[in-house]
Amino acid sequence: MDSPDKDGETQTTKSNGVRKITCIVVALLLFPIFIFILKPDVRAFFIHPHKPQFTLQEITLYNLSVVSVDPSLVSSMFQTTISSRNPNSHFVMYYETVEASLTYHN
């Protein structure tokens, strides 16, 4: 059994207190690293990302023609300019492929 020192505390009690403080300091240092680097889904929860905004700036119609086999079909080519705005300063967006379709029903 440990004998009390001049302050009335045992050596075991002092080492347990130092161990607890060390564990708390290490946890406080590692927690932000875990949240913001290792778990991007959790990071997104705290930062609250917003949807990007897309704007159709220009559309040009080329080669509008009626298909000779079926007069109810029309063929054409479009050239469009679409801009996007990312309202999130903490997230970067990359586009590999963008596909669009246009349909008309009478």
Contacts in CASP RR format, 6 or more apart in sequence:
PFRMAT RR
TARGET T0000
AUTHOR 0000-0000-0000
METHOD contacts of the structure
MODEL  1
MDSPDKDGETQTTKSNGVRKITCIVVALLLFPIFIFILKPDVRAFFIHPH
KPQFTLQEITLYNLSVVSVDPSLVSSMFQTTISSRNPNSHFVMYYETVEA
SLTYHN
2 10 0 8 1.000
2 11 0 8 1.000
2 12 0 8 1.000
3 10 0 8 1.000
4 10 0 8 1.000
5 11 0 8 1.000
35 42 0 8 1.000
35 43 0 8 1.000
35 46 0 8 1.000
36 43 0 8 1.000
44 91 0 8 1.000
47 88 0 8 1.000
47 90 0 8 1.000
47 91 0 8 1.000
49 88 0 8 1.000
49 90 0 8 1.000
49 91 0 8 1.000
50 87 0 8 1.000
50 88 0 8 1.000
51 87 0 8 1.000
52 84 0 8 1.000
52 85 0 8 1.000
52 86 0 8 1.000
52 87 0 8 1.000
52 93 0 8 1.000
53 84 0 8 1.000
53 85 0 8 1.000
53 87 0 8 1.000
54 82 0 8 1.000
54 83 0 8 1.000
54 84 0 8 1.000
54 85 0 8 1.000
55 82 0 8 1.000
55 83 0 8 1.000
55 84 0 8 1.000
55 85 0 8 1.000
56 80 0 8 1.000
56 81 0 8 1.000
56 82 0 8 1.000
57 81 0 8 1.000
57 82 0 8 1.000
57 83 0 8 1.000
58 80 0 8 1.000
58 81 0 8 1.000
59 78 0 8 1.000
59 79 0 8 1.000
59 80 0 8 1.000
59 81 0 8 1.000
60 78 0 8 1.000
60 79 0 8 1.000
60 80 0 8 1.000
61 76 0 8 1.000
61 77 0 8 1.000
61 78 0 8 1.000
62 76 0 8 1.000
62 77 0 8 1.000
62 78 0 8 1.000
62 79 0 8 1.000
63 75 0 8 1.000
63 76 0 8 1.000
63 77 0 8 1.000
64 74 0 8 1.000
64 75 0 8 1.000
64 76 0 8 1.000
65 74 0 8 1.000
65 75 0 8 1.000
65 76 0 8 1.000
66 73 0 8 1.000
66 74 0 8 1.000
66 75 0 8 1.000
67 73 0 8 1.000
67 74 0 8 1.000
67 75 0 8 1.000
78 102 0 8 1.000
80 100 0 8 1.000
82 98 0 8 1.000
84 93 0 8 1.000
84 95 0 8 1.000
86 92 0 8 1.000
86 93 0 8 1.000
END
